Amino acid sequence: MPNITGLTLGGISWTPEFVTAINQDDCIGCGRCYKVCPRDVLDLIEKVTDDDDEGDDDGDASVMTLKNAKDCIGCGACNRVCPKKCYSYAPSPALA
């Protein structure tokens, strides 16, 4: 099945790649990607840790998650502003 494609203003074929995952181990929860996303695809949530030691200095650690991945338009703005390059992308098959 062919991927979704579009044309640039100059008539060049372009295949957008849509966000498929966020590496939450690398994410620092800075929120830059959240601010630039034009489609409300992302959400900042409290980071879940395996150990619940009282002496942790994690405080209010946050991490980005995909809230509405199907609303992604493939612009890639999130990855361009991400200092840790946490995003994974893939083209999407065209709908029949």
Backbone as CSV, one residue per row, in Angstrom:
resi,resn,N_x,N_y,N_z,CA_x,CA_y,CA_z,C_x,C_y,C_z
1,MET,0.846,-1.175,0.000,0.000,0.000,0.000,0.896,1.245,0.000
2,PRO,0.637,2.209,-0.877,1.470,3.414,-0.952,1.283,4.302,0.283
3,ASN,2.327,5.093,0.555,2.268,6.025,1.676,1.538,7.299,1.290
4,ILE,1.082,8.024,2.302,0.485,9.340,2.088,1.572,10.244,1.519
5,THR,1.266,10.969,0.464,2.214,11.916,-0.113,1.497,13.228,-0.377
6,GLY,2.264,14.256,-0.552,1.735,15.567,-0.877,2.677,16.247,-1.841
7,LEU,2.339,17.467,-2.191,3.188,18.260,-3.074,3.575,19.548,-2.376
8,THR,4.822,19.946,-2.560,5.242,21.248,-2.057,4.681,22.318,-2.988
9,LEU,4.797,23.573,-2.597,4.331,24.672,-3.435,5.029,24.657,-4.798
10,GLY,6.261,24.166,-4.816,7.020,24.072,-6.059,6.705,22.838,-6.882
11,GLY,5.771,21.987,-6.405,5.355,20.817,-7.161,6.177,19.565,-6.915
12,ILE,7.042,19.596,-5.910,7.873,18.436,-5.596,7.113,17.505,-4.655
13,SER,7.142,16.217,-4.955,6.461,15.223,-4.126,7.136,15.132,-2.761
14,TRP,6.330,14.996,-1.713,6.828,14.966,-0.345,6.062,13.913,0.437
15,THR,6.764,13.063,1.194,6.144,12.041,2.031,6.326,12.434,3.493
16,PRO,5.262,12.892,4.157,5.395,13.276,5.563,5.624,12.051,6.442
17,GLU,6.354,12.253,7.505,6.553,11.208,8.502,5.878,11.673,9.781
18,PHE,5.063,10.805,10.348,4.248,11.137,11.507,4.875,10.567,12.774
19,VAL,4.695,11.260,13.896,5.266,10.818,15.159,4.648,9.478,15.564
20,THR,5.526,8.540,15.930,5.065,7.208,16.340,5.387,6.905,17.790
21,ALA,6.434,7.554,18.331,6.834,7.269,19.711,7.711,8.389,20.251
22,ILE,7.756,8.454,21.576,8.652,9.367,22.285,9.482,8.531,23.243
23,ASN,10.786,8.684,23.193,11.663,7.979,24.122,11.601,8.702,25.467
24,GLN,10.784,8.187,26.369,10.574,8.848,27.645,11.763,8.715,28.584
25,ASP,12.673,7.783,28.302,13.888,7.677,29.110,14.815,8.863,28.851
26,ASP,14.796,9.379,27.633,15.643,10.520,27.278,14.954,11.864,27.485
27,CYS,13.632,11.893,27.492,12.857,13.131,27.597,13.144,13.830,28.929
28,ILE,13.396,15.141,28.877,13.654,15.916,30.091,12.438,16.740,30.514
29,GLY,11.340,16.621,29.772,10.106,17.314,30.142,10.185,18.822,30.039
30,CYS,10.953,19.330,29.094,11.140,20.780,28.972,9.904,21.485,28.404
31,GLY,9.079,20.753,27.635,7.852,21.324,27.096,8.008,22.105,25.803
32,ARG,9.192,22.164,25.244,9.396,22.906,23.992,8.531,22.342,22.870
33,CYS,8.491,21.012,22.771,7.712,20.371,21.708,6.221,20.640,21.888
34,TYR,5.781,20.644,23.126,4.371,20.909,23.436,3.968,22.297,22.935
35,LYS,4.860,23.256,23.112,4.575,24.641,22.725,4.502,24.832,21.212
36,VAL,5.279,24.046,20.447,5.303,24.254,18.992,4.327,23.368,18.224
37,CYS,3.759,22.350,18.869,2.847,21.448,18.157,1.553,22.175,17.804
38,PRO,1.213,22.245,16.510,0.006,22.972,16.110,-1.282,22.160,16.239
39,ARG,-1.198,20.891,16.635,-2.380,20.029,16.601,-2.745,19.372,17.930
40,ASP,-2.177,19.781,19.037,-2.520,19.222,20.353,-2.264,17.716,20.403
41,VAL,-1.121,17.296,19.849,-0.758,15.878,19.791,-0.104,15.413,21.099
42,LEU,0.508,16.331,21.833,1.341,15.978,22.980,0.718,16.390,24.311
43,ASP,1.216,15.753,25.377,0.781,16.106,26.728,1.934,15.857,27.690
44,LEU,2.132,16.759,28.629,3.170,16.628,29.648,2.562,15.947,30.865
45,ILE,3.155,14.810,31.264,2.623,14.048,32.395,3.711,13.844,33.450
46,GLU,3.312,13.462,34.648,4.271,13.167,35.703,5.042,11.912,35.348
47,LYS,6.357,11.959,35.517,7.213,10.826,35.172,7.054,9.722,36.208
48,VAL,6.819,8.517,35.739,6.683,7.357,36.613,8.055,6.738,36.798
49,THR,8.454,6.539,38.054,9.742,5.918,38.345,9.516,4.565,38.986
50,ASP,10.487,3.670,38.800,10.386,2.318,39.353,10.560,2.296,40.864
51,ASP,11.400,3.165,41.377,11.641,3.171,42.818,10.981,4.388,43.452
52,ASP,10.288,4.160,44.532,9.582,5.232,45.225,10.271,5.570,46.530
53,ASP,11.608,5.722,46.503,12.359,6.070,47.702,11.993,7.475,48.146
54,GLU,11.872,7.649,49.444,11.535,8.949,50.005,12.663,9.960,49.805
55,GLY,13.897,9.473,49.664,15.041,10.362,49.547,15.322,10.838,48.139
56,ASP,14.470,10.503,47.185,14.695,10.916,45.796,14.692,12.423,45.668
57,ASP,15.482,12.908,44.735,15.514,14.332,44.445,14.806,14.636,43.131
58,ASP,13.987,13.666,42.628,13.312,13.851,41.351,12.272,14.966,41.415
59,GLY,11.664,15.177,42.567,10.676,16.232,42.708,9.511,16.024,41.776
60,ASP,9.173,17.061,41.027,8.031,17.015,40.114,8.497,16.734,38.693
61,ALA,9.251,15.662,38.476,9.764,15.329,37.149,8.606,15.026,36.211
62,SER,8.684,15.569,35.008,7.649,15.368,34.002,8.263,14.791,32.747
63,VAL,7.410,14.241,31.910,7.845,13.655,30.652,6.720,13.849,29.629
64,MET,7.090,13.941,28.357,6.104,14.135,27.302,5.526,12.787,26.882
65,THR,4.262,12.800,26.498,3.596,11.605,26.008,2.738,11.976,24.803
66,LEU,2.354,10.970,24.022,1.465,11.194,22.882,0.027,11.171,23.375
67,LYS,-0.672,12.285,23.201,-2.062,12.400,23.621,-3.012,12.083,22.470
68,ASN,-2.755,12.660,21.318,-3.584,12.463,20.116,-2.678,12.213,18.917
69,ALA,-1.999,11.077,18.889,-1.045,10.795,17.818,-1.698,10.826,16.435
70,LYS,-2.970,10.487,16.358,-3.645,10.471,15.052,-3.928,11.869,14.515
71,ASP,-3.691,12.916,15.323,-3.847,14.290,14.854,-2.548,14.864,14.288
72,CYS,-1.453,14.094,14.360,-0.158,14.553,13.845,-0.259,14.816,12.342
73,ILE,0.298,15.961,11.914,0.283,16.306,10.487,1.643,16.077,9.832
74,GLY,2.615,15.582,10.593,3.922,15.257,10.031,4.817,16.447,9.777
75,CYS,4.622,17.529,10.523,5.428,18.729,10.287,6.842,18.602,10.864
76,GLY,7.021,17.768,11.894,8.338,17.551,12.491,8.819,18.662,13.401
77,ALA,7.955,19.626,13.723,8.360,20.742,14.587,8.815,20.255,15.954
78,CYS,8.175,19.222,16.474,8.515,18.709,17.805,9.969,18.245,17.865
79,ASN,10.412,17.528,16.869,11.785,17.023,16.883,12.804,18.123,16.631
80,ARG,12.428,19.135,15.857,13.361,20.231,15.587,13.684,21.026,16.846
81,VAL,12.760,21.121,17.803,13.020,21.883,19.023,13.455,21.004,20.190
82,CYS,13.396,19.681,20.036,13.728,18.760,21.124,15.246,18.692,21.319
83,PRO,15.753,19.098,22.509,17.198,19.071,22.718,17.748,17.652,22.851
84,LYS,16.901,16.668,23.094,17.344,15.283,23.282,16.987,14.378,22.100
85,LYS,16.282,14.920,21.094,15.876,14.150,19.905,15.176,12.848,20.299
86,CYS,14.106,12.974,21.077,13.375,11.840,21.651,12.357,11.210,20.705
87,TYR,12.106,11.820,19.564,10.987,11.408,18.720,11.354,10.386,17.664
88,SER,10.407,9.480,17.405,10.520,8.524,16.298,9.374,8.814,15.333
89,TYR,9.656,8.680,14.045,8.671,8.986,13.001,8.622,7.874,11.972
90,ALA,7.493,7.799,11.273,7.350,6.855,10.171,6.297,7.406,9.210
91,PRO,6.435,7.092,7.911,5.393,7.462,6.972,4.142,6.639,7.276
92,SER,3.010,7.133,6.815,1.750,6.437,7.062,1.166,5.979,5.740
93,PRO,0.623,4.752,5.717,-0.003,4.288,4.480,-1.239,5.133,4.135
94,ALA,-1.446,5.326,2.851,-2.612,6.076,2.391,-3.878,5.303,2.703
95,LEU,-4.894,6.023,3.089,-6.184,5.385,3.371,-6.930,5.103,2.076
96,ALA,-7.553,3.964,2.025,-8.289,3.606,0.804,-9.666,4.227,0.811
